[in-house]
Amino acid sequence: MPVHHILVGTHSDQIHLVEFDSSAPSLTVKHSLQLRDQPSWIALSPTHPGLCYVNGWVDDVLYAVRFDAVEGFEVLGEARAGGGGPTHMEVTPDGKALLSVNYRSGSLVHTPLLDDGLFAQTEPTPNQIHSFAFPRTEVTHPRQESAHPHHLVPLDGDWLVPDLGSDKIWQMRWVGEAQTGTWEVVREFEREQYDGPRHGVKSADAGKHLYLVNELVATVSVLALPTSSTDELSTLSSAPVLPPYLRDVARADPYDLIPCTILLLSPLPSAPPNFPSTLLISNRNAPQSLAPDGDTVVSFSVAPDAPAQLGEGAFVHGAGRHLRGMAAGPPAGDERERWVLVMGRDEGGMSVYEREADGTMTRVLANVLGEVEKPVAAVWLPSREEL
């Protein structure tokens, strides 16, 4: 089916339901919903089709939102995030809790959900909030003045939480019932000082490795995930994510030249057996004088028999500036992950790339949907029959 739907979060005050027609190709805004400032992350319910959860980053709030390709959006409920700056959210596989990491307050929150997917309470209780320790006394970067948890990666019933501020990855476990339980720190893994671990994604080899974006040093590392309680998160290799002409540039601003989103894409359904997967990472804030074509997306080819060997990346130019968000879709079917939506928050709007059989990407839509202000996150939805 050539028509697909995408939810888009922004750094304005709206979310959008966008239609992508791959036969044209074209992108069209079908519905928009005004919320509070910076609804910058969207998580789908795994148990209730047509239900999602949206953050309000500035006002520390969470929303439960119903969406439909024909009827649009409806806010069903809201709850306090339990800390400052809810940045990333995941729903537990059983649909019984929404987990959120709060960037400003350095906390992880467990928000119970009812059987219908709505919030069981409007504000978390103290036992449902875990504040990460921050022992550092010397601050050398504004992104590391406190703990800044930024992502949630599932690990055998636990959750790995990259902490951009503390240079740690925390392994966290929820213990007990939804209302009365508590967070337990299973382990804390030290990363290299001033690396700034941001986002991670597990490898395709049964999740034995973690690809980790190190924001402050602009690299991606391949880590061997622990298989026992005594294993470390050992670094097997690392690779630069900036193009060569930007790697030795001095940063005039501490927020210059930093990566953001990471995706691991399976081979296309038409690919031959044992074809490599594709690891994509977006970059942001390159000086315009040095990068007149805008920021870059770097692509690594990951062979199934060598998941720790990334080699030199290939670079895609021209998708805009401040490339915070990327998403690939649709999630299933003959076109599975064939299309990659890349969003330029500060310039360029939305662009769509088609993945080719050899792993390269060809842009089929450039800088469209200017009416969507400051796009930063997206989720491809199931087919129209499932909406």
Steps between C-alpha positions, in 0.01 A plus 500: 500500500655836399329712771648510850449716806754661733467678834731800531613673821644850503680771691198725446169427677340254257512140389390391154368197316666496159411288198777368276404377153796304368355474149507878444707549722347765727459603863176662621394620844164335572445609861669719763455528876609791714644405837749680725850604407733241343308173457827349384455124551220256415466140622239258365299274729591135429159379619254765378512584126433867439634612839827683556677696773651844442723712719481872573870566559480856627200454732600154636180328390399175328197450275297197397377571146270305269577533128317398185589560138144619426380661822830643625608545862332497840671564834376234743697597809812658640733448794797674655835365387644493851805706408635765271521447125353159405720413203449137402220252573439128460194291579565168671422205270193406707362853466472546876742791547646798318869557578653843451844651551509863610795695363490806725436324830718195423231248587324186379125470560260205499144613416238221545239453229146364526367209296369749241846656465416824682696636795425333832595818686559863415835530680764241593563416863854529641562125474436517124779757445871418497746791502840408360808570709739763370835493683689723254624829641687642200278606210667555161196495272149647539351161416670349805407730786277223645367156419320508165340160419409505132381160379353162600624174344333172606729225631348169613227660708728780622571838340829656399500876551780700328579800719637785291590707805677238712678296229328187628258237383266389776338157503162548669233255615144561619432282805148439635151604402417789270376728776720400794822374342830681466799541271813299571845584366626164373835633380664821386746491213763773477567638155797710391503836672340779294370261232135590565312172427166598347303239304551129438355219293552126533655296220317257277698196627249420777590824671856402598640846427403860562571781255541813712510864385755703697374852453785709634780324310290433187563126478301179499627209711423131474460346844476135596188468714545314830395136514558460875484718810879544496547593133587857411370704210823462311575720197590292195547784251413862431460709187466874429156618388603836354627530143881528474501873425329573835683265735780736599295819507513689828155558644415867530192396696486191726185388317670499159570176313311249714307189390149413602275218376607142429310238298586140413317393185452142388585402143216566257262205451634461145863483614695173459573283806762630746482850354637771735277709723532879495587716799394865460598793722397862455730796567413858598635850528781506244623857436335627183830637369652151508188303404298709252296191405381457858545224754567138410364152561767233526431145386696192610468158341476229769571146382310229691822306568693811615264718706786676681676618183359827370772618266481845342156656471334634187347847526169638377484879457227754445222394741507824697649638819480362851404149389349391830241251374500199266257213460480207256187326384261348449555255787392192303401372156665505159622858553631440853749774598541596136440870568696722739353828622767755601399819680688829513384687809660834414496484122385264227179361645446139397676290240433140401767260377449167328733220596646323200582130469871571544443690827534854361228761550345717229304811591151494349353797690700805602415757763120473497223577751622840605178539701628241749704721729820359652451123441720289729347150538288259300333159525385302198161338559365161398307467176169681454302181571655486850431864593 
